[in-house]
Amino acid sequence: MQIDLRGQIVFLTGATSGIGVSVAHLLSQAGAAVALHYNTNERGAKALQKKTGNYSKIFQADLSNTNEAEKCFEAVISNYGKLDTLINNAGVYLRSPLDKQTTEWLESWHRTLTINLTSAGLLCKLAIPVFKRQGGGRIINIASRAAFRGDTDEYLAYAASKGGLVSLTRTIARAYGKNNIKAFIVAPGFVKTKMVKEFIQIHGKKSIIDELSLKKLTEPEDVAPAIVFLASGMMDHVTGNTIDINAGSYIR
């Protein structure tokens, strides 16, 4: 089945690494124009823009600053004039053991919650009026297996942020379905990206694979197709629900 997103505008946060890169490529192949968000990797963003084409443009923002998040959204709307799908993919996975000093622990907590949940929530808040004016739209929030089964004690903030993202998405789906606004959750398990490099170094790759039903770690390319399929509109009646992609490590 060929997915056709020609004429669609998709705003993708965290586009320059991990899952974001794979999603950007697939969206472009389907014909979408992608608003590619990045924070510090301008070189990577420009290279990705060149590869994706289809009127894709790059937009910089540090999502730990909600003012920057809002300005980034406004820039996307100003450039494209509309928005069909918002994909909140950007996130951080910061190790923060409980033996840290409270001040340092709270800094990590607040940074994680701001990037993973608060700015994502703000972008949803800004997108909803745009979607209502247009007659509809889609939000795809990238959560985590950790939202449902929890994480290790070093990643309390990460699990909490992703749990909040799940509840946020479900509420949007229930509240705005009659406005033709659909909201979906994609919950990957452990995905082999740079973001989890520290975890692999500490715990080892084998300990992670031992949790899986499959033989290898999930790659970004294993997650991206589901996200693009949700953007296509062919799965609108799963609004409010979660697509789990975790190699059988957590089955609900």
C-alpha positions in Angstrom: 0.0 0.0 0.0 1.5 3.3 -1.1 1.2 6.2 1.4 0.6 9.5 -0.3 1.2 12.6 1.8 1.6 15.1 -1.1 0.4 18.5 0.0 0.8 17.6 3.7 2.8 19.7 6.1 4.3 17.8 9.0 6.1 19.4 11.9 8.7 16.9 13.3 10.6 17.8 16.5 13.9 16.1 17.1 14.4 15.5 13.4 18.2 15.2 13.3 18.9 12.1 15.3 17.6 8.6 16.0 14.0 7.9 15.2 13.6 11.5 13.8 15.9 11.0 10.9 14.2 7.8 9.8 10.7 9.4 10.1 11.8 12.5 8.1 13.1 10.3 5.3 9.9 8.2 5.1 7.7 11.3 5.3 9.6 12.9 2.4 9.3 9.7 0.4 5.6 9.8 0.9 5.6 13.4 -0.5 5.2 15.4 2.7 6.9 18.8 3.3 8.6 18.4 6.6 9.3 21.2 9.1 12.5 19.8 10.6 13.2 20.9 14.1 16.7 20.8 15.6 18.5 22.2 18.6 22.3 22.2 18.2 22.9 20.1 15.1 22.6 22.7 12.4 24.9 20.9 10.1 22.9 17.7 10.4 19.7 19.6 9.9 20.9 21.2 6.7 22.1 17.8 5.4 18.7 16.3 6.2 16.9 19.1 4.6 18.9 18.6 1.4 18.1 14.8 1.4 14.4 15.2 2.2 13.5 18.0 -0.3 9.8 18.4 -1.0 9.9 21.9 0.4 11.2 20.8 3.7 12.7 23.5 5.9 14.7 23.6 9.1 13.7 25.3 12.4 15.9 25.7 15.5 14.7 25.7 19.1 16.0 24.6 22.5 12.9 22.9 23.8 14.1 23.3 27.4 13.0 26.9 26.9 9.2 27.1 26.3 9.5 30.5 24.7 11.7 29.1 22.0 9.3 26.2 21.5 6.5 28.7 21.0 8.5 30.8 18.6 9.5 27.7 16.6 5.9 26.7 16.2 4.9 30.2 15.1 7.8 30.1 12.5 6.5 26.9 11.1 3.0 28.3 10.6 4.3 31.5 9.2 6.4 29.6 6.6 3.9 27.1 5.6 0.5 28.7 6.4 -0.9 25.5 7.7 -0.1 22.3 9.5 -1.5 18.8 9.0 0.5 16.7 11.5 2.5 17.5 14.6 5.0 14.8 15.7 6.5 15.3 19.1 9.6 13.2 18.8 12.2 15.3 20.6 13.3 14.0 24.0 16.1 13.5 26.4 17.1 10.4 28.5 19.2 11.7 31.3 20.6 9.4 33.9 20.1 10.8 37.4 20.8 8.4 40.3 19.2 9.1 43.6 22.5 9.7 45.3 22.9 12.9 43.4 22.7 16.1 45.4 19.1 17.3 45.4 19.8 20.5 43.5 21.6 18.6 40.8 18.9 15.9 40.7 16.1 18.5 40.4 18.0 20.2 37.5 17.9 16.9 35.6 14.3 16.4 36.6 13.2 19.8 35.4 15.1 19.6 32.1 13.7 16.2 31.3 10.1 17.2 32.1 10.4 20.5 30.2 11.7 18.9 27.0 9.8 15.6 27.1 6.4 16.9 28.4 6.0 20.6 28.9 7.2 21.8 25.5 5.4 18.9 23.8 2.2 19.9 25.6 2.7 23.5 24.6 3.1 22.5 20.9 -0.1 20.5 21.2 -1.8 23.5 22.8 -0.7 25.7 19.9 -1.6 23.2 17.2 -5.1 22.5 18.3 -6.5 26.0 17.4 -4.8 25.7 14.0 -6.3 22.3 13.4 -9.8 23.5 14.5 -9.6 26.4 12.0 -8.5 24.0 9.2 -11.1 21.4 10.0 -8.8 18.8 11.5 -5.3 17.5 12.0 -3.2 14.8 13.7 -0.9 14.7 16.7 1.6 11.9 17.1 3.4 11.8 20.5 6.4 9.6 20.9 6.2 8.1 24.4 8.0 5.0 25.7 7.6 1.6 27.0 8.7 3.2 30.3 5.3 5.0 30.6 3.6 1.6 31.1 6.1 -0.7 32.8 8.4 1.9 34.4 12.1 2.3 34.1 15.2 1.9 36.3 15.5 4.2 39.4 18.1 6.2 37.5 15.5 7.4 35.0 12.6 8.4 37.2 12.1 11.7 35.4 12.1 10.0 32.0 9.4 7.5 33.0 7.3 10.3 34.6 7.6 12.5 31.5 6.5 9.8 29.2 3.6 8.8 31.4 2.4 12.4 31.3 2.7 12.4 27.6 0.5 9.4 27.3 -2.3 11.0 29.5 -2.0 14.2 27.5 -2.5 12.4 24.2 -5.4 10.4 25.4 -7.1 13.6 26.7 -6.6 15.4 23.4 -8.1 12.5 21.5 -11.2 12.4 23.8 -11.6 16.2 23.9 -11.2 17.1 20.2 -12.3 14.1 18.2 -15.4 15.9 17.2 -13.2 18.6 15.7 -11.6 16.0 13.5 -8.4 16.2 15.5 -6.8 12.8 16.1 -4.0 12.1 18.6 -1.9 9.0 18.8 0.8 7.5 21.0 3.8 5.5 19.7 5.6 3.8 22.6 9.0 2.4 21.5 10.9 0.1 23.8 14.7 0.2 23.8 15.8 1.7 20.5 19.4 1.7 19.4 20.2 5.4 19.2 22.8 7.8 20.5 20.4 8.9 23.2 20.8 5.5 25.0 24.5 5.2 24.5 25.3 5.7 28.2 22.7 3.1 29.3 24.4 0.5 26.9 27.8 1.4 28.3 26.7 0.8 31.9 24.4 -2.2 31.5 25.8 -3.8 28.4 24.0 -4.7 25.2 23.4 -8.3 26.2 21.3 -7.4 29.2 19.0 -5.4 26.9 18.7 -8.1 24.3 17.9 -10.7 27.0 14.7 -8.8 27.7 13.5 -9.0 24.1 11.5 -11.7 22.3 13.4 -11.0 19.1 17.0 -11.5 18.4 18.2 -7.9 17.9 17.7 -4.4 19.2 15.0 -2.3 17.7 16.4 0.3 15.2 14.9 3.7 14.3 13.9 2.1 11.0 11.7 -0.3 12.8 9.7 2.5 14.5 9.4 5.1 11.7 6.9 3.2 9.4 4.2 3.1 12.1 4.5 6.9 12.7 4.2 7.7 9.0 1.3 5.3 8.7 -0.5 7.2 11.5 0.1 10.4 9.7 -1.5 9.0 6.6 -5.0 9.0 8.1 -5.5 5.3 7.4 -5.5 4.6 11.2 -7.7 7.5 12.5 -10.0 5.2 14.4 -7.1 4.2 16.8 -7.1 7.8 18.0 -6.2 8.0 21.7 -4.5 4.6 21.6 -0.9 3.4 21.8 1.2 1.6 19.2 3.8 -0.5 21.1 7.1 -1.2 19.3 9.4 -2.9 21.8 10.5 -6.3 20.2 8.1 -8.2 22.5 9.9 -7.0 25.7 6.6 -5.7 27.2 3.3 -7.0 26.0 0.1 -5.4 27.5 
